[in-house]
């Protein structure tokens, strides 16, 4: 997780921000753009995604096939990316606000870290982009013309445990705080795949009109809808003012999620999330939430030694 510099506002709490990337910071899905234009194509990708939703195959297995359909040099894929993708119009302003106030900003994504870094480098410039920690899967392309191969961050069926990643960030932030400080964890997302991380946060922002906001409304989960990162900036500023005016440096902070701060679970695979306990998951939710719990798919044993080293 990115280390924060000294906070010029002398705020009591650390504010640690985590954000999904595709559909949240970037308005398109970077993987879909690459695969649709240089890999198996949109039609076949749609068939693969139906296999995930039905439980026939796992997210990780299908993703291996989709990414493996790419065999172009890494740099060649970004010609179409530069022509296609759009970023949230106020993301740069929001990130600069975070840097100025010492709020670590982290990306959590089931995508590929080199792809996301390249997009951020292009949009923000390499210096500004370098302040963002990207928690995502890696990539190796063994040789020119060979298949792209994801290197999964976690040994799970989904390849990336977003809840575990948020809690690791919380634990690190807590270790850097004084005993009476409680770091505030903010998560920003757009889809059901973000629920695992969202339930670990103290404050949740959900892109307005998309599936995460809809799901939160359907199940009575508190969230703040946003249209652009300008809305999030305004609310974070309000949270900062609340902290400074109401806590007075003593007592419980005004926004605090004790459920998330219990750190009950080492990994999101160990328990069905409480917000799902009384709900029957839809096919869409099966695609994202603990496939070994919500589908009949039985993942194969993953051999760690089979994973090649990443190529820079």
C-alpha positions in Angstrom: 0.0 0.0 0.0 1.3 3.5 -0.8 2.9 5.3 2.1 1.3 8.6 3.0 3.4 11.7 3.4 2.8 14.1 6.3 -0.7 15.4 6.2 -0.7 19.2 5.8 -4.2 19.4 7.4 -3.0 17.8 10.6 -6.1 15.6 10.5 -6.5 13.1 13.3 -7.2 10.0 11.2 -5.5 8.5 8.2 -7.8 8.3 5.3 -6.8 5.3 3.1 -8.5 5.2 -0.3 -9.0 2.0 -2.4 -10.6 2.0 -5.8 -11.6 -0.4 -8.5 -10.3 0.5 -12.0 -12.4 -0.8 -14.9 -15.8 0.9 -14.9 -14.8 3.1 -12.0 -11.6 5.1 -12.9 -11.6 4.0 -16.5 -15.1 4.1 -18.1 -14.4 1.0 -20.2 -13.1 -2.5 -19.2 -9.4 -2.5 -20.3 -9.4 -6.3 -20.7 -12.5 -6.3 -22.9 -11.0 -3.6 -25.2 -7.8 -5.6 -25.7 -9.5 -9.0 -26.1 -12.3 -7.7 -28.3 -9.9 -6.0 -30.7 -6.8 -8.3 -30.6 -7.9 -11.6 -29.1 -10.9 -13.9 -29.3 -13.4 -11.1 -30.0 -16.5 -9.8 -28.3 -18.8 -12.7 -29.4 -16.7 -15.5 -28.1 -15.8 -13.5 -25.0 -19.6 -13.3 -24.3 -19.9 -17.1 -24.5 -17.0 -17.5 -22.1 -18.6 -15.1 -19.6 -21.9 -17.1 -19.8 -19.9 -20.2 -18.7 -18.8 -18.2 -15.6 -22.3 -17.2 -14.8 -23.7 -20.7 -15.2 -20.9 -22.1 -12.9 -19.6 -24.3 -15.7 -16.2 -22.8 -15.5 -14.4 -20.5 -13.0 -13.6 -16.8 -13.4 -9.9 -17.7 -13.3 -10.1 -20.5 -15.9 -12.1 -18.3 -18.3 -9.8 -15.4 -17.8 -6.8 -17.5 -18.6 -8.4 -18.4 -21.9 -9.4 -14.8 -22.7 -6.0 -13.3 -21.9 -4.4 -16.3 -23.7 -6.2 -15.3 -26.9 -3.8 -12.3 -27.1 -0.5 -12.9 -28.8 0.5 -9.4 -29.8 3.5 -7.6 -28.4 2.5 -5.7 -25.2 3.0 -2.2 -26.7 0.9 -3.0 -29.8 -2.2 -3.4 -27.7 -2.2 0.2 -26.6 -2.8 1.8 -30.0 -6.5 0.8 -29.8 -6.5 1.5 -26.1 -5.4 5.1 -26.7 -8.2 5.5 -29.2 -10.9 3.8 -27.2 -10.7 4.3 -23.5 -12.0 7.2 -21.5 -11.1 8.1 -17.9 -13.4 9.7 -15.4 -13.1 13.4 -16.2 -12.4 14.4 -12.6 -10.1 11.5 -11.6 -6.9 13.5 -12.1 -8.2 16.3 -9.9 -9.2 13.9 -7.2 -5.9 12.0 -7.2 -4.0 15.3 -7.0 -6.2 16.2 -4.0 -5.3 12.9 -2.3 -1.6 13.5 -2.9 -1.8 17.1 -1.5 -3.5 15.9 1.6 -1.4 12.7 2.2 -4.3 10.3 1.5 -2.8 7.1 0.1 -4.7 6.1 -3.1 -4.6 2.4 -4.1 -6.1 0.6 -7.1 -7.6 -2.9 -6.5 -8.4 -4.8 -9.7 -8.9 -8.3 -11.0 -7.2 -7.0 -14.2 -3.5 -7.1 -15.1 -1.2 -4.7 -13.3 1.1 -3.9 -16.3 -2.0 -3.0 -18.3 -3.4 -0.7 -15.6 0.0 0.9 -15.0 0.4 1.7 -18.7 -3.1 3.3 -18.8 -2.3 5.4 -15.6 1.1 6.4 -16.9 -0.4 7.6 -20.2 -3.2 9.5 -18.5 -1.4 11.0 -15.5 2.2 10.9 -16.5 4.7 8.4 -15.0 5.7 10.6 -12.1 2.1 11.2 -10.8 1.1 7.6 -11.7 4.0 6.2 -9.6 2.3 7.4 -6.4 -0.6 5.0 -7.0 -0.1 1.4 -5.6 -1.8 -1.1 -7.9 -3.0 -4.3 -6.3 -3.7 -6.6 -9.2 -2.6 -9.7 -11.1 0.6 -9.7 -13.0 1.4 -10.7 -16.6 4.1 -12.6 -18.4 4.6 -12.7 -22.2 7.4 -15.3 -22.6 8.3 -14.3 -26.2 7.1 -12.2 -29.1 4.0 -13.8 -30.6 3.3 -16.1 -27.7 0.2 -16.1 -25.5 -0.3 -13.6 -22.7 -0.4 -15.5 -19.4 -1.8 -13.9 -16.1 0.1 -14.5 -12.9 -2.6 -14.6 -10.3 -1.9 -12.7 -7.1 -3.8 -15.0 -4.8 -4.3 -18.8 -4.9 -8.1 -18.5 -5.2 -10.6 -19.3 -7.9 -11.0 -15.6 -8.6 -7.3 -14.9 -8.7 -7.5 -11.8 -6.5 -9.0 -11.6 -3.0 -10.2 -7.9 -2.8 -11.3 -8.2 0.8 -8.0 -9.6 1.9 -6.2 -6.8 0.0 -8.3 -4.1 1.8 -7.7 -5.6 5.2 -3.9 -5.9 4.5 -4.0 -2.2 3.8 -6.0 -1.5 6.9 -3.6 -3.5 9.1 -0.6 -1.6 7.6 -2.3 1.8 8.2 -3.2 0.8 11.7 0.4 -0.2 12.4 1.5 3.3 11.3 -1.0 5.1 13.5 -0.8 6.0 17.2 -2.8 3.7 19.6 -5.7 6.1 19.7 -6.0 6.5 15.9 -8.5 4.6 13.8 -7.7 4.8 10.0 -10.7 5.4 7.8 -11.0 3.0 4.9 -12.7 4.3 1.7 -13.7 2.1 -1.2 -14.9 3.2 -4.6 -16.4 0.7 -7.1 -19.0 0.0 -9.7 -19.9 -3.7 -9.8 -20.9 -6.7 -7.8 -17.4 -7.9 -8.0 -16.5 -5.1 -5.7 -18.7 -6.3 -2.8 -16.0 -8.3 -1.1 -13.9 -5.2 -0.7 -16.8 -2.9 -0.2 -18.0 -4.7 3.0 -14.6 -4.2 4.6 -14.7 -0.4 4.1 -15.9 2.3 6.4 -17.2 4.5 3.6 -18.4 3.1 0.3 -18.8 5.0 -3.0 -20.7 3.3 -5.8 -20.9 4.7 -9.3 -24.5 5.9 -9.9 -26.8 3.7 -12.0 -24.5 0.7 -12.1 -24.8 -2.7 -10.5 -23.0 -2.0 -7.2 -25.3 0.9 -6.4 -28.4 -1.2 -7.4 -27.3 -4.1 -5.3 -26.7 -1.9 -2.3 -30.2 -0.4 -2.6 -31.8 -3.8 -3.0 -30.1 -5.2 0.1 -30.1 -2.2 2.4 -26.3 -1.6 2.2 -25.2 1.9 3.0 -23.4 3.6 0.1 -22.9 7.0 -1.4 -23.7 7.1 -5.2 -21.4 9.2 -7.4 -21.4 10.5 -10.9 -17.7 11.5 -11.1 -14.7 11.7 -8.8 -15.6 15.4 -8.2 -18.5 14.1 -6.1 -16.2 11.8 -4.1 -13.7 14.7 -3.6 -16.5 16.9 -2.1 -17.6 14.1 0.3 -14.0 13.3 1.4 -13.6 17.0 2.1 -16.7 16.9 4.2 -15.5 13.9 6.1 -12.2 15.7 6.8 -14.1 18.7 8.2 -16.2 16.4 10.4 -13.1 14.8 11.8 -11.5 18.1 12.7 -14.6 19.8 14.1 -16.3 16.9 16.0 -13.6 14.6 17.3 -11.4 17.3 18.7 -8.7 14.7 18.8 -10.5 12.7 21.4 -13.0 9.9 21.3 -14.5 7.8 18.5 -14.3 9.3 15.0 -17.6 10.4 13.5 -17.5 7.8 10.7 -16.5 4.4 11.6 -17.5 0.9 10.6 -16.8 -1.4 13.6 -17.8 -4.4 11.6 -15.1 -3.8 9.1 -12.5 -3.0 11.8 -12.9 -6.3 13.5 -10.7 -8.0 10.9 -12.7 -11.2 11.5 -11.6 -13.0 8.4 -8.1 -13.7 7.1 -9.5 -14.4 3.7 -12.9 -13.7 2.0 -13.0 -17.4 1.1 -13.4 -18.5 4.7 -16.9 -17.2 5.2 -20.0 -16.2 3.2 -20.4 -12.4 3.7 -23.0 -11.4 6.2 -24.8 -9.2 3.6 -25.4 -12.3 1.6 -26.4 -14.6 4.4 -30.1 -14.2 3.9 -30.1 -13.7 0.1 -30.2 -16.1 -2.8 -27.4 -15.0 -5.1 -28.3 -14.3 -8.7 -26.4 -15.7 -11.7 -24.6 -12.4 -11.9 -23.5 -12.6 -8.3 -22.3 -16.1 -8.8 -19.9 -14.8 -11.3 -18.0 -12.7 -8.7 -18.7 -14.0 -5.1 -16.7 -17.0 -3.9 -17.4 -19.4 -6.8 -16.7 -22.4 -4.6 -19.5 -21.3 -2.3 -22.2 -20.1 -4.8 -21.7 -22.5 -7.8 -21.3 -26.2 -8.4 -17.9 -25.6 -10.0 -15.1 -27.5 -8.4 -11.8 -25.7 -9.0 -8.8 -27.7 -10.0 -5.8 -27.8 -7.8 -3.4 -25.0 -8.6 0.2 -25.8 -8.7 2.3 -22.8 -7.6 5.4 -24.2 -9.3 3.6 -23.9 -12.7 3.5 -20.1 -12.6 6.4 -18.6 -14.6 8.3 -15.5 -13.4 7.0 -12.2 -14.7 8.7 -10.5 -17.5 9.2 -6.8 -17.2 
